[in-house]
């Protein structure tokens, strides 16, 4: 059995990358991007190095890279978060930047409507921190405030392969009371707690908006060679009563689950590891259903009313891939 997904990075299972462009994040401006554009820094894929690849300005690098600074000052890049949220920490990744990485960096943040301008007041949430080449730098945020934008400052210049801002979206649930929403939406705060296997894809991907773009855009387990079935556990964004379920096997054709079922519970306080153990005994929300390839499976009449729930366990039998999971209901 896999350990909970909290082990995936130091900021916990509940933290998602608020700078993921697939969720709506964007690089807005940069003081200089002569060697490599700012947008590459937010690419959700790991940075790559391609020997011998050059463009008109020099060596092609997978990230944001400014030219060599010949005057006072430092370079910076302003990015918009996918949605307002609290940031637990950052990964400042200098992968493949060896003789051209910044010696240090700091991060500021703000909460505004619209785009930052010269009048914007910035708050330092990561003080100037020394960087190494070709390395991941996990640094915690010094603030629990809600932010909409961040500004990465590099001293004095150089290249950053990737910038991730791990945190939680902040949702005004008072505005959503009585409304039917997807309680398993990552943009509202739902997250994966643990799973039996994620060899080909994390269960967190199954909570993303939109349909999967390919077979790599979802949760997929390895081929199971032992008795039993695979599963993942999702903490809903808010407790609620489920009215409709969607399980989408888009792009999964020779590797979709043969069957599926969902268990659920209402949990007030528990550790992630204890939730994994308890989940074996949760009540059935969706009885076992036959699945087919590359299809949106919709269930309503099949759902057993358990009242408000806060967590679900999706069982895929015996194994396979699921592109998206949506649990429609009203917040309790």
DRENLUM-457770 format. One line per 3 residues: for each residue x negated, y, z of C-alpha. Coordinates in steps of 0.25 Angstrom, whole numbers, plus 5000, padded with zeros to 4 digits. Layout:
X:Y:Z; ...
This chain:
5000:5000:5000; 4995:5014:4997; 4993:5024:5008
5002:5036:5008; 4999:5046:4997; 4995:5056:5008
4981:5049:5006; 4980:5055:4992; 4975:5068:4996
4972:5075:5009; 4984:5084:5009; 4994:5073:5011
5005:5065:5003; 5015:5077:5004; 5005:5087:4997
5007:5088:4982; 4998:5096:4973; 5005:5110:4972
4996:5114:4960; 5001:5102:4951; 5005:5109:4938
5015:5097:4936; 5023:5103:4947; 5022:5117:4942
5009:5123:4947; 5001:5132:4938; 4987:5139:4937
4991:5153:4935; 4978:5161:4934; 4963:5160:4936
4952:5171:4936; 4944:5163:4926; 4946:5150:4918
4936:5150:4908; 4931:5136:4908; 4944:5129:4912
4958:5133:4914; 4965:5134:4927; 4977:5125:4923
4967:5113:4923; 4965:5115:4938; 4979:5111:4941
4979:5098:4932; 4985:5087:4941; 4976:5077:4935
4962:5074:4940; 4951:5083:4934; 4943:5077:4923
4929:5079:4917; 4927:5077:4902; 4912:5077:4898
4909:5085:4885; 4922:5092:4885; 4920:5107:4882
4929:5119:4878; 4926:5132:4873; 4922:5138:4886
4913:5126:4891; 4915:5113:4898; 4929:5108:4899
4933:5106:4914; 4945:5101:4920; 4949:5112:4929
4949:5127:4931; 4935:5133:4929; 4931:5147:4928
4918:5153:4922; 4906:5156:4929; 4908:5169:4937
4898:5180:4935; 4904:5191:4944; 4910:5192:4958
4922:5185:4962; 4928:5171:4960; 4938:5164:4952
4952:5160:4956; 4965:5152:4950; 4979:5155:4954
4989:5143:4954; 5004:5142:4956; 5008:5130:4965
5019:5121:4959; 5028:5126:4970; 5027:5133:4983
5021:5124:4994; 5012:5123:5006; 4997:5119:5002
4990:5108:5011; 4977:5109:5003; 4970:5109:4990
4961:5100:4981; 4951:5109:4974; 4945:5099:4964
4932:5102:4957; 4931:5089:4950; 4921:5089:4938
4916:5103:4942; 4902:5102:4946; 4893:5114:4942
4905:5123:4940; 4914:5121:4953; 4917:5133:4962
4909:5133:4975; 4921:5137:4983; 4936:5139:4982
4947:5145:4990; 4962:5145:4988; 4973:5156:4991
4988:5154:4990; 5001:5163:4989; 5016:5162:4989
5022:5171:4979; 5033:5171:4969; 5028:5172:4955
5013:5173:4951; 5002:5179:4960; 4996:5192:4956
4986:5202:4961; 4996:5206:4973; 4997:5191:4978
4992:5189:4992; 4984:5176:4993; 4982:5167:5005
4969:5159:5007; 4973:5145:5010; 4959:5138:5006
4947:5146:5010; 4934:5146:5002; 4930:5132:5001
4917:5126:4995; 4919:5117:4983; 4911:5106:4977
4910:5101:4963; 4918:5089:4958; 4926:5088:4971
4939:5088:4977; 4941:5099:4988; 4953:5096:4997
4955:5109:5005; 4967:5112:5015; 4976:5124:5014
4975:5134:5025; 4990:5138:5024; 5003:5131:5026
5010:5143:5019; 5018:5141:5006; 5011:5145:4993
5015:5146:4978; 5001:5149:4972; 4986:5147:4975
4973:5153:4971; 4961:5145:4970; 4948:5154:4971
4935:5148:4967; 4922:5154:4971; 4916:5159:4962
4920:5151:4949; 4920:5137:4944; 4930:5126:4941
4940:5118:4949; 4946:5105:4943; 4959:5104:4951
4966:5112:4962; 4977:5105:4970; 4986:5111:4980
4992:5100:4989; 5004:5104:4997; 5019:5103:4998
5030:5111:4991; 5039:5119:4999; 5054:5118:4997
5065:5127:5002; 5074:5116:5006; 5085:5125:5011
5087:5129:4996; 5089:5115:4992; 5099:5110:5002
5111:5104:4996; 5104:5104:4982; 5100:5091:4975
5085:5090:4973; 5074:5079:4970; 5070:5076:4985
5058:5068:4979; 5052:5081:4971; 5038:5084:4974
5041:5098:4971; 5050:5098:4983; 5040:5091:4992
5042:5076:4990; 5030:5068:4991; 5025:5053:4991
5021:5048:5004; 5015:5034:5000; 5016:5023:4990
5012:5008:4988; 5004:5012:4976; 5001:5024:4966
4990:5018:4957; 4995:5025:4945; 5002:5037:4951
5006:5044:4964; 5021:5043:4969; 5020:5058:4970
5020:5060:4955; 5034:5053:4955; 5039:5065:4963
5035:5076:4952; 5045:5084:4944; 5048:5080:4930
5047:5067:4923; 5034:5060:4923; 5025:5063:4911
5019:5050:4909; 5016:5037:4916; 5006:5043:4925
5016:5053:4931; 5022:5045:4942; 5020:5035:4953
5015:5021:4948; 5009:5010:4955; 5000:4999:4951
5005:4985:4946; 5009:4978:4959; 5003:4964:4960
5009:4961:4974; 5023:4959:4980; 5031:4971:4983
5033:4985:4977; 5027:4998:4976; 5033:5011:4983
5031:5025:4986; 5037:5034:4997; 5042:5048:4994
5044:5059:5005; 5056:5067:4999; 5055:5082:4999
5066:5083:5008; 5076:5073:5015; 5089:5072:5007
5099:5062:5002; 5096:5056:4989; 5107:5057:4978
5099:5052:4965; 5086:5045:4963; 5077:5046:4950
5066:5036:4948; 5059:5039:4934; 5050:5029:4927
5046:5038:4916; 5034:5033:4908; 5034:5020:4916
5037:5009:4906; 5028:4996:4909; 5026:5000:4924
5039:5005:4929; 5045:4999:4942; 5054:4987:4940
5063:4992:4951; 5064:5003:4962; 5070:5006:4975
5070:5018:4985; 5070:5018:5000; 5072:5030:5009
5071:5036:5023; 5073:5049:5031; 5060:5051:5038
5058:5063:5048; 5044:5060:5053; 5034:5049:5049
5020:5048:5044; 5018:5044:5029; 5012:5031:5033
5024:5027:5042; 5033:5031:5031; 5027:5022:5021
5029:5010:5031; 5043:5014:5035; 5047:5015:5020
5048:5000:5019; 5060:5000:5027; 5067:5013:5022
5082:5011:5017; 5085:5010:5002; 5089:5022:4995
5089:5016:4981; 5090:5001:4980; 5081:4994:4970
5083:4998:4955; 5078:4992:4942; 5070:5002:4934
5066:5004:4920; 5055:5011:4913; 5053:5025:4909
5067:5030:4915; 5073:5039:4925; 5081:5030:4935
5092:5038:4942; 5099:5033:4954; 5111:5038:4962
5122:5028:4965; 5111:5018:4968; 5106:5027:4980
5109:5023:4994; 5113:5035:5003; 5103:5035:5014
5106:5049:5018; 5094:5059:5019; 5080:5053:5016
5066:5059:5016; 5058:5048:5010; 5059:5037:5000
5052:5025:4996; 5052:5022:4981; 5050:5007:4978
5045:5003:4964; 5047:4988:4962; 5037:4982:4960
5028:4993:4955; 5027:5003:4944; 5028:5018:4941
5039:5029:4944; 5038:5042:4937; 5047:5050:4946
5056:5049:4958; 5067:5059:4961; 5077:5058:4973
5088:5068:4971; 5096:5073:4983; 5099:5084:4993
5090:5088:5004; 5095:5084:5018
